[in-house]
Amino acid sequence: IENIDEDFRDGLKLMLLLEVISGERLPKPERGKMRVHKINNVNKALDFIASKGVKLVSIGAEEIVDGNAKMTLGMIWTIILRFAIQDISVEETSAKEGLLLWCQRKTAPYKNVNVQNFHISWKDGLAFNALIHRHRPELIEYDKLRKDDPVTNLNNAFEVAEKYLDIPKMLDAEDIVNTARPDEKAIMTYVSSFYHAFSGAQKHLPTVLPPEPPTPNPCNPQLLEWIRRTIPWLEDRSPQKTIQEMQQKLEDFRDYRRVHKPPKVQEKCHQSEESFWGWISFSAPSPNPSLNGLLQQLLQTRCSVLCPQDINTGWQQVEQAEKGYEEWLLNEIRRLERLDHLAEKFRQKASIHEAWTEGKEAMLKQKDYETATLSDIKALIRKHEAFESDLAAHQDRVEQIAAIAQELNELDYYDSPSVNARCQKICDQWDVLGSLTHSRREALEKTEKQLETIDELHLEYAKRAAPFNNWMESAMEDLQDMFIVHTIEEIEGLIAAHDQFKATLPDADREREAILGIQREAQRIAELHGIKLSANNPYTSVTPQVINSKWERVSAAAGRRGGGLLWGVGGTPKAEQFPFYFWGQTSSFQPYDAREGGDVDDATLTVPHRCNEGEVGDATLTVPHRCNEGEVSDVTHAAPHRCPPVFWQGDAEFNRIMSLVDPNGSGSVTFQAFIDFMSRETTDTDTADQVIASFKVLAGDKNYITAEELRRELPPEQAEYCIARMAPYRGPDATPGALDYKSFSTALYGESDL
């Protein structure tokens, strides 16, 4: 064997080595060169070592085949310990303790030698030389050795042992001297070679056997009873749960070795000695005194062979049971120490993990994403990604916890049930965290997509709502704008433009519905998935309510303007007919400013004059009105114009006027009749009736009006003013919510108690 790392890899030389040192035959090796053949050969060698009562901890065939130097050296030391040291027995001590006792006995007479261990006690080399001199004094001049020259002492012993005792030089003098604590295993192995070299010579001492053994003396009953009690105790391999209990068993065993066993050994040897010397006397006295000493030595080493059969057999059983008992105790203590270490490691890792998991389930179960904005969701996703990284990092700790728990079970840890329960709880919680983490990620990603869809809908809504809102505002300005016309062509142009505008209303309404549909779709997605949207669209302030409100106003204004442009009289007007044009924003009459800068309290009337069809002329009209100060005065107004056709709001009102200005139904109205009519209509005494007539037109000839009609026909401020002050209508034709516009109108002019 040249290289320990390599020469044992195929298992062949290892098997040969074991055969040489054990003197036994091993199973036939496999000669193949594949890895499996090598592993099988090494396994055969390791199985043989294990059959000798040796436990190979953490040493497997794969490590030897792979050339693992640490494991290979561990295996070699195990072999040395078993076959070179374990069988050493000196005065009831074995292995390391027996070898140390043997060294102490042999070197006791030598000065400067005090063997207490297998490391520092051998550092100066005197102990090695003392061992050799004790057995072979002719090989060493011990008196010439000096304690202060360790290298010379060591080399002298190593060279003499190798040359004369056939003990290989296993150690290097410089390594021992230059090391604070020499390797204990190396020293022990080398010293065991001296033990075997010198103790082997004693095995060849002459023995004296009787031609016929005498009848043995009766056995000592007390000794035999002690043996019978001791054997079950030594054979009991029931492990204890704690290190303290096992250490107590070890102390009990050592007390047995130090206190209880030695007297029994003396009793046994005393009985054997009596039988032996009795047999010597019976046979013949020895004429050679030195022979008696030799026989005495033989008695001390082999006294048990002459012991009575029961004691001899029992004693052998005691020795056999004792041989493995201490080793079992030590191994069991080491096992419990490892178990305690593993259990503490398990508790530490479990506590750290449990502290980390605290509150994680609640965090993963929260539904904060339901009320989050898109930017909030993206932040939550980034935060969740960081948590997932943290979770993955803790995977190793959970696996370590499970592995430690498994090892504790395999090593039969006494508190395995609680360890298993805690481990199972951690594993179950870990599965729950994994599931919750996956679910939260899915929920966040799903919500992100939904919010992105909603955000796109909000943006599309804003892009379409803004121009539509501007269009409605412009339409309202145009529909509420005052116009003054002078020719029929201008009226026809206005009618055509208004008809053209009305033709666009269906398309505008469809656009409105499409815009509102975008908002409804965003709301539907949010409600379907439980997302709580903020009240406002982040891209616009134009809400669906604003669009609907403005659309209703546009529709109402379009209806009013259309009514104002209706033809009152078709065909070509007669020469004596006076066409009228009435247009109002809040009533049937156009407010007229009597003088520049003045305010108008009562409605006035702009009156065209009679002329022939198509003729333009001047007319002077005197129109009474109420000024700021409340006085009534006349205004003279002259304006050239082309007579337009007649416009009015409603046939009933027109018929009423015609009955006043043309009572005979002649089909023509004199200028004086018109002036009289205008005077009556614009005086203060007729003002309340005028307002009532206006409300009646708005109410569609009903005796009452509703809040909805007021809001549709009047500006918001004026509508709300009227609604707040009108009393409920109590007539027989009343409907829910009906308002009394007549009492309201008369109250304005002091004609009511309201």
Secondary structure as UniProt FT lines:
FT   HELIX           4..7
FT   TURN            8..10
FT   HELIX           12..22
FT   HELIX           35..51
FT   TURN            52..53
FT   TURN            57..58
FT   HELIX           61..65
FT   TURN            66..67
FT   HELIX           69..80
FT   HELIX           81..85
FT   TURN            86..87
FT   STRAND          89..90
FT   TURN            91..92
FT   STRAND          93..94
FT   HELIX           95..107
FT   TURN            108..109
FT   TURN            111..112
FT   HELIX           120..122
FT   TURN            123..124
FT   HELIX           126..135
FT   HELIX           137..139
FT   HELIX           142..144
FT   TURN            147..148
FT   HELIX           150..164
FT   HELIX           173..177
FT   HELIX           184..202
FT   TURN            203..204
FT   HELIX           221..235
FT   HELIX           243..255
FT   HELIX           256..260
FT   HELIX           261..283
FT   HELIX           289..302
FT   HELIX           303..306
FT   HELIX           309..357
FT   TURN            358..359
FT   HELIX           360..365
FT   HELIX           368..371
FT   HELIX           374..393
FT   HELIX           395..410
FT   TURN            411..412
FT   TURN            414..415
FT   HELIX           416..480
FT   HELIX           488..528
FT   TURN            529..530
FT   TURN            538..539
FT   HELIX           544..564
FT   TURN            575..576
FT   TURN            596..597
FT   TURN            613..614
FT   STRAND          616..617
FT   STRAND          620..626
FT   TURN            628..629
FT   STRAND          632..638
FT   STRAND          641..642
FT   HELIX           651..661
FT   TURN            663..664
FT   HELIX           671..682
FT   HELIX           684..686
FT   HELIX           687..698
FT   TURN            699..700
FT   STRAND          705..706
FT   HELIX           707..713
FT   HELIX           716..725
FT   STRAND          727..728
FT   TURN            732..733
FT   TURN            736..737
FT   STRAND          738..740
FT   HELIX           741..748
FT   TURN            749..750
//
